[in-house]
Amino acid sequence: MTNKENSDLDKKYYLQAFKRYPITLARGQGSHVWDVEGNEYIDALGGIAVNALGHNHPDLVKSLQEQLSRLIHVSNFYLSEAQVKLSEKLVQLSALERVFITNSGAESVEGAIKIARKYAHSIGRGGEVISFTGAFHGRTLASLAATGKKQMQKGFDPMPGGFKQIPFNDIEAARNAISKETAAFIIEPIQGEGGIHLADRDFLHALRKLCNEHNIVLIFDEIQCGMGRTGKMFAHEHTGVKPDIMTLAKALGGGVPMGSILSSEKVSSAIDFGDHGTTFGGNPLACTAGLATLEAIEKEDLLSRAGKKGNWLKNKINTLQLPGFKEFRGKGLMIGVEFEFGTKPLVAKMLEKGVLVNSTADTVLRMLPALNIPQEDLEKVIEVLIESLNELKTHD
Ligand SMILES: Cc1ncc(COP(=O)(O)O)c(C=O)c1O
């Protein structure tokens, strides 16, 4: 079927919740993807920070193929070696002590909120969760309540109670927001959907101190910024501040849907048998993907490669004097370029020219390519960005 035929059928059958670009992707290799008509694109979006290893990575594919032919799924009533090994790996990498494997980011956030509330109640605190302006924590009801965006919540009330939002990077607001009801703060060390905004190092240190003083749980949502994207395995490592709970998803499975909640022994000890569960979460296929992805990130030195490539892009974009350019933000390969105008037409123009990127927070062009994206592809992305900006300018 052609791109157009697929688009027409999608419009007829699929819940119309996504405003899609009219291409149907059929195949991927490294940082390149092809649509059903054979058109080739450089993928600088990486499935929104999912395809950290690029497409069709040989180690990931081999591990999955082996696991597929042995065992796809078992109930969490039983163990699988893949789950045991992945849990051990996540604990070794994170310096947190307990793991729960989920199927998505929003599910990780939901579970993190449950663990934090159970712990808070066990020490006589309330269940309120405080998030920050510009946050994005997911689209399920509780994660949407934490996300706090009125525009996304509109029409879905009543929202679950026990959530409050305060200004990002404002320690006074955090101090003033605390009461006996406060169970947890949830924060992205680098906000993704909100437009690539970094939490200040000093702010995170001060927030950690506040949490310690009041025995409040500090949750870092590393669903987008984790798994090596910023040049460290987890973005908070740049700051030296450790969370009590960390949520992961996106790149964890290298493209296989999965997430994880990591928590400290202290906080997770509040969870009893039967308090939480999942049917699919942590199944052998997903855990095999998780393990293979983390191993490839380590084996191929993708942390330092992401850091170097990110620095190259930062220097390049900061010196290019792009028309309408306002600010470069980001770390490693988590990149936001803010313009003086809405970036949707720019994204569409770049797609026309064979580069996949995305627009977030209206005026931000976001790039989240594979951590192993080749230098020549990055150069091509920049070339297409310049060309697209120039063409849009002449059309004005
Ligand atoms: C920081 C963050 N948290 C949570 C989510 C929700 O993840 P999912 O779409 O897998 O439910 C996202 C997704 O973009 C995210 O970026």
The ligand as a Tripos MOL2 file, in Angstrom:
@<TRIPOS>MOLECULE
LIG
   16    16     1     0     0
SMALL
NO_CHARGES

@<TRIPOS>ATOM
      1 C1          9.3800   12.3250   31.2670 C.3       1 LIG1
      2 C2          8.2600   11.4600   30.7920 C.ar      1 LIG1
      3 N1          7.5120   10.8080   31.6860 N.ar      1 LIG1
      4 C3          6.5080    9.9920   31.3160 C.ar      1 LIG1
      5 C4          6.1930    9.8080   29.9860 C.ar      1 LIG1
      6 C5          5.0810    8.8830   29.5900 C.3       1 LIG1
      7 O1          5.6030    7.7540   28.9640 O.3       1 LIG1
      8 P1          4.6710    6.8020   28.0640 P.3       1 LIG1
      9 O2          4.3020    7.5770   26.8430 O.co2     1 LIG1
     10 O3          5.5270    5.6070   27.7810 O.co2     1 LIG1
     11 O4          3.4690    6.4600   28.8990 O.co2     1 LIG1
     12 C6          6.9340   10.4790   29.0170 C.ar      1 LIG1
     13 C7          6.6050   10.3570   27.5930 C.2       1 LIG1
     14 O5          6.9180   11.1800   26.7730 O.2       1 LIG1
     15 C8          7.9960   11.3250   29.4280 C.ar      1 LIG1
     16 O6          8.7390   12.0030   28.5370 O.3       1 LIG1
@<TRIPOS>BOND
     1     1     2 1
     2     2     3 ar
     3     2    15 ar
     4     3     4 ar
     5     4     5 ar
     6     5     6 1
     7     5    12 ar
     8     6     7 1
     9     7     8 1
    10     8     9 2
    11     8    10 1
    12     8    11 1
    13    12    13 1
    14    12    15 ar
    15    13    14 2
    16    15    16 1
@<TRIPOS>SUBSTRUCTURE
     1 LIG1         1 GROUP 0 **** ****
